[in-house]
Amino acid sequence: MRLIRRSFPGAIGCVAWLLLASWLPLHAEDKPETKESPLAAKILELTRAPHYRHAHWGLLFIDLNSGEVLYQENADKLFAPASVTKCYTVATALDALGADYRFRTPVYRRGDVTDAGELKGDLILVASGDLTMGGRTTEKGEIAFTNSDHTYATFSEDAALTPQDPLAGLNEIARQIAAAGIKKVSGNLLIDDRLFEHAEGSGSGPGNLTPILVNDNVLDFLIEPTEAGQPAKVTVRPETGLYDIKLDMQTVEKVGKVETWVRVEGNKLTLSGKIPAGRAPLVRIYEVPDPAGWARSLLIEALKRVGVEVSAGISIRHPDVKLPAKDEIEKLIRVAQLESPPFSENARLILKVSHNLHASTLPLIVAAHNGKRTLADGLVLERAFLQKAGVEADAISFGGGAGGSRADYVTPKATVELLIAMTGRKDFPLYERAMPSLGVDGTLSKSIRQESPARDKVHAKTGTLLWDDLLQGNSLLTSKALAGYMTTAKGRKLAFAAFVNGVHLRDGIDTKKIGGDLGKLAEIVYLEGKTEDPKTP
């Protein structure tokens, strides 16, 4: 089975590969390629392991130059894609915004400034949807990430913090306001977060989708063990007086288990629990209830640090005030503006670490960029992009941008069509660079042994989705997925999609094991069925 290359009209300006009619009888049957080949034999040996007895596999590997299909199984069937959904979301945003797009977050003053520097009125920050607000920007102007993001800290013991100051963007805004000659604000400080309708994210981690994000709208706790029987060392980030924080984390013997609880009552927050001696530092987070109130209070504190007196006090909730109309705000005098790194850096953060909050927000940003306001508007625009790109949009379903919605289903074929379409774009190198690299970084950093021949030869997006199985008392892996690009040992460039749905996590089978199997699958295809026996991590 081969693909033919055909020019595709429209603004996307790319070359897409379309399936021949001969595809149809092949995937009328739910069977894998049956050629007797070392590649097929090794793939079937892996995918027919006992722990996959009840699971479903969807696989498609295509040579980008020749169009040859190296292997396919159920390529036209629907599978839950988990975070592979983000490949679609980021591609849509790259098309809508552009790789060089920069978020610009302005602050306006409403009122006059006296000769003494007193603003007789309000400051209004207009949220732009900037996903990092300068809190991860490096000296090189890039957006920093760790292989396991802090937004996953609620259920991950590997989550880590980036070294950058999460308040760097607000500090820069405060500096600019002071430089504009404002020494005192006698009115209020307000956050205009009306760019789009607020919504709820479809993935794990912080879930409130608004156009204002400071430190992903969470308070971080970095917990470091000391000696058994002694209080643990806890660092709270960012530093703020917004919460009255009580810390009761104890260090226990090395054989102990990690236990943490965060309790909140009003502005009183208590972190308690246990951490074993000798353990690596642990991150836990608390998602703030009102992102606008959070950003407002942090900016008030930033202004005071640069010597600007603010009459308004900090509060968890944003004041219930009526803001001026958008066109009226734009007529006001701008006193500060924060500019983000290029959007390609946001794309890299989202795909490398599988950032659910940012990916969930992207369809709303795309909607706003096109004069719309809702998640549904954004997904309709995504469908239009996919159709323009030559992707079989009618075959797929999305309920959000991150991959955690119960409505999210794609086919391996549609996913590979998207990946192939992206190779014809000018921003393709940035798109591919944004993918995790097998055995190197992001969510693929530990998916394969370091000496693997396929290390750094696969750049692909991972996906993991599971639900509690109360009947069995364990979990069901709804989806484990991997999709992206590969350069094989023979130098062939491939686009591929691999999904496995419906795996019972029990009897020693966990998400790490299934992830290792997908890494092993990548090795098998990398070697194209050679006799070397790939090993799991």
Secondary structure in CASP SS format (residue, H / E / C, confidence):
PFRMAT SS
TARGET T0000
AUTHOR 0000-0000-0000
METHOD secondary structure of the structure
MODEL  1
M C 1.00
R C 1.00
L E 1.00
I E 1.00
R E 1.00
R E 1.00
S E 1.00
F C 1.00
P C 1.00
G C 1.00
A C 1.00
I C 1.00
G C 1.00
C C 1.00
V E 1.00
A E 1.00
W E 1.00
L E 1.00
L E 1.00
L C 1.00
A C 1.00
S C 1.00
W H 1.00
L H 1.00
P H 1.00
L H 1.00
H C 1.00
A C 1.00
E C 1.00
D C 1.00
K C 1.00
P C 1.00
E C 1.00
T C 1.00
K C 1.00
E C 1.00
S C 1.00
P H 1.00
L H 1.00
A H 1.00
A H 1.00
K H 1.00
I H 1.00
L H 1.00
E H 1.00
L H 1.00
T H 1.00
R C 1.00
A C 1.00
P H 1.00
H H 1.00
Y H 1.00
R C 1.00
H C 1.00
A C 1.00
H E 1.00
W E 1.00
G E 1.00
L E 1.00
L E 1.00
F E 1.00
I E 1.00
D E 1.00
L C 1.00
N C 1.00
S C 1.00
G C 1.00
E C 1.00
V E 1.00
L E 1.00
Y E 1.00
Q E 1.00
E E 1.00
N C 1.00
A C 1.00
D C 1.00
K C 1.00
L C 1.00
F E 1.00
A C 1.00
P C 1.00
A H 1.00
S H 1.00
V H 1.00
T H 1.00
K H 1.00
C H 1.00
Y H 1.00
T H 1.00
V H 1.00
A H 1.00
T H 1.00
A H 1.00
L H 1.00
D H 1.00
A H 1.00
L H 1.00
G C 1.00
A C 1.00
D C 1.00
Y C 1.00
R C 1.00
F C 1.00
R E 1.00
T E 1.00
P E 1.00
V E 1.00
Y E 1.00
R E 1.00
R E 1.00
G C 1.00
D C 1.00
V E 1.00
T C 1.00
D C 1.00
A C 1.00
G C 1.00
E E 1.00
L E 1.00
K C 1.00
G C 1.00
D E 1.00
L E 1.00
I E 1.00
L E 1.00
V E 1.00
A C 1.00
S C 1.00
G C 1.00
D C 1.00
L C 1.00
T C 1.00
M C 1.00
G C 1.00
G C 1.00
R C 1.00
T E 1.00
T C 1.00
E C 1.00
K C 1.00
G C 1.00
E C 1.00
I E 1.00
A C 1.00
F C 1.00
T C 1.00
N C 1.00
S C 1.00
D C 1.00
H H 1.00
T H 1.00
Y H 1.00
A C 1.00
T C 1.00
F C 1.00
S C 1.00
E C 1.00
D C 1.00
A C 1.00
A C 1.00
L C 1.00
T C 1.00
P C 1.00
Q C 1.00
D C 1.00
P C 1.00
L C 1.00
A H 1.00
G H 1.00
L H 1.00
N H 1.00
E H 1.00
I H 1.00
A H 1.00
R H 1.00
Q H 1.00
I H 1.00
A H 1.00
A H 1.00
A C 1.00
G C 1.00
I C 1.00
K C 1.00
K E 1.00
V E 1.00
S C 1.00
G C 1.00
N C 1.00
L E 1.00
L E 1.00
I E 1.00
D E 1.00
D C 1.00
R C 1.00
L C 1.00
F C 1.00
E C 1.00
H C 1.00
A E 1.00
E E 1.00
G C 1.00
S C 1.00
G C 1.00
S C 1.00
G C 1.00
P C 1.00
G C 1.00
N E 1.00
L E 1.00
T C 1.00
P C 1.00
I C 1.00
L C 1.00
V C 1.00
N H 1.00
D H 1.00
N H 1.00
V E 1.00
L E 1.00
D E 1.00
F E 1.00
L E 1.00
I E 1.00
E E 1.00
P C 1.00
T C 1.00
E C 1.00
A C 1.00
G C 1.00
Q C 1.00
P E 1.00
A C 1.00
K E 1.00
V E 1.00
T E 1.00
V E 1.00
R E 1.00
P C 1.00
E C 1.00
T C 1.00
G C 1.00
L C 1.00
Y C 1.00
D E 1.00
I E 1.00
K E 1.00
L E 1.00
D E 1.00
M E 1.00
Q E 1.00
T E 1.00
V E 1.00
E C 1.00
K C 1.00
V C 1.00
G C 1.00
K C 1.00
V C 1.00
E E 1.00
T E 1.00
W E 1.00
V E 1.00
R E 1.00
V E 1.00
E E 1.00
G C 1.00
N C 1.00
K E 1.00
L E 1.00
T E 1.00
L E 1.00
S E 1.00
G E 1.00
K E 1.00
I E 1.00
P E 1.00
A C 1.00
G C 1.00
R C 1.00
A C 1.00
P C 1.00
L E 1.00
V E 1.00
R E 1.00
I E 1.00
Y E 1.00
E E 1.00
V C 1.00
P C 1.00
D C 1.00
P H 1.00
A H 1.00
G H 1.00
W H 1.00
A H 1.00
R H 1.00
S H 1.00
L H 1.00
L H 1.00
I H 1.00
E H 1.00
A H 1.00
L H 1.00
K H 1.00
R H 1.00
V C 1.00
G C 1.00
V C 1.00
E E 1.00
V E 1.00
S C 1.00
A C 1.00
G C 1.00
I C 1.00
S C 1.00
I C 1.00
R C 1.00
H C 1.00
P C 1.00
D C 1.00
V C 1.00
K C 1.00
L C 1.00
P C 1.00
A C 1.00
K H 1.00
D H 1.00
E H 1.00
I H 1.00
E C 1.00
K C 1.00
L C 1.00
I E 1.00
R E 1.00
V E 1.00
A E 1.00
Q E 1.00
L E 1.00
E E 1.00
S C 1.00
P C 1.00
P C 1.00
F H 1.00
S H 1.00
E H 1.00
N H 1.00
A H 1.00
R H 1.00
L H 1.00
I H 1.00
L H 1.00
K H 1.00
V H 1.00
S C 1.00
H C 1.00
N H 1.00
L H 1.00
H H 1.00
A H 1.00
S H 1.00
T H 1.00
L H 1.00
P H 1.00
L H 1.00
I H 1.00
V H 1.00
A H 1.00
A H 1.00
H H 1.00
N C 1.00
G C 1.00
K C 1.00
R C 1.00
T C 1.00
L H 1.00
A H 1.00
D H 1.00
G H 1.00
L H 1.00
V H 1.00
L H 1.00
E H 1.00
R H 1.00
A H 1.00
F H 1.00
L H 1.00
Q H 1.00
K H 1.00
A C 1.00
G C 1.00
V C 1.00
E C 1.00
A H 1.00
D H 1.00
A H 1.00
I C 1.00
S E 1.00
F C 1.00
G C 1.00
G C 1.00
G C 1.00
A C 1.00
G C 1.00
G C 1.00
S C 1.00
R C 1.00
A C 1.00
D C 1.00
Y E 1.00
V E 1.00
T C 1.00
P H 1.00
K H 1.00
A H 1.00
T H 1.00
V H 1.00
E H 1.00
L H 1.00
L H 1.00
I H 1.00
A H 1.00
M H 1.00
T H 1.00
G C 1.00
R C 1.00
K C 1.00
D C 1.00
F H 1.00
P H 1.00
L H 1.00
Y H 1.00
E H 1.00
R H 1.00
A H 1.00
M C 1.00
P C 1.00
S E 1.00
L C 1.00
G C 1.00
V C 1.00
D C 1.00
G H 1.00
T H 1.00
L H 1.00
S C 1.00
K C 1.00
S C 1.00
I C 1.00
R C 1.00
Q C 1.00
E C 1.00
S C 1.00
P C 1.00
A C 1.00
R C 1.00
D C 1.00
K C 1.00
V E 1.00
H E 1.00
A E 1.00
K E 1.00
T E 1.00
G E 1.00
T E 1.00
L E 1.00
L E 1.00
W E 1.00
D E 1.00
D E 1.00
L C 1.00
L C 1.00
Q C 1.00
G C 1.00
N E 1.00
S E 1.00
L E 1.00
L E 1.00
T E 1.00
S E 1.00
K E 1.00
A E 1.00
L E 1.00
A E 1.00
G E 1.00
Y E 1.00
M E 1.00
T E 1.00
T C 1.00
A C 1.00
K C 1.00
G C 1.00
R C 1.00
K E 1.00
L E 1.00
A E 1.00
F E 1.00
A E 1.00
A E 1.00
F E 1.00
V E 1.00
N E 1.00
G C 1.00
V E 1.00
H E 1.00
L E 1.00
R C 1.00
D C 1.00
G C 1.00
I C 1.00
D C 1.00
T H 1.00
K H 1.00
K H 1.00
I H 1.00
G H 1.00
G H 1.00
D H 1.00
L H 1.00
G H 1.00
K H 1.00
L H 1.00
A H 1.00
E H 1.00
I H 1.00
V H 1.00
Y H 1.00
L H 1.00
E C 1.00
G C 1.00
K C 1.00
T C 1.00
E C 1.00
D C 1.00
P C 1.00
K C 1.00
T C 1.00
P C 1.00
END
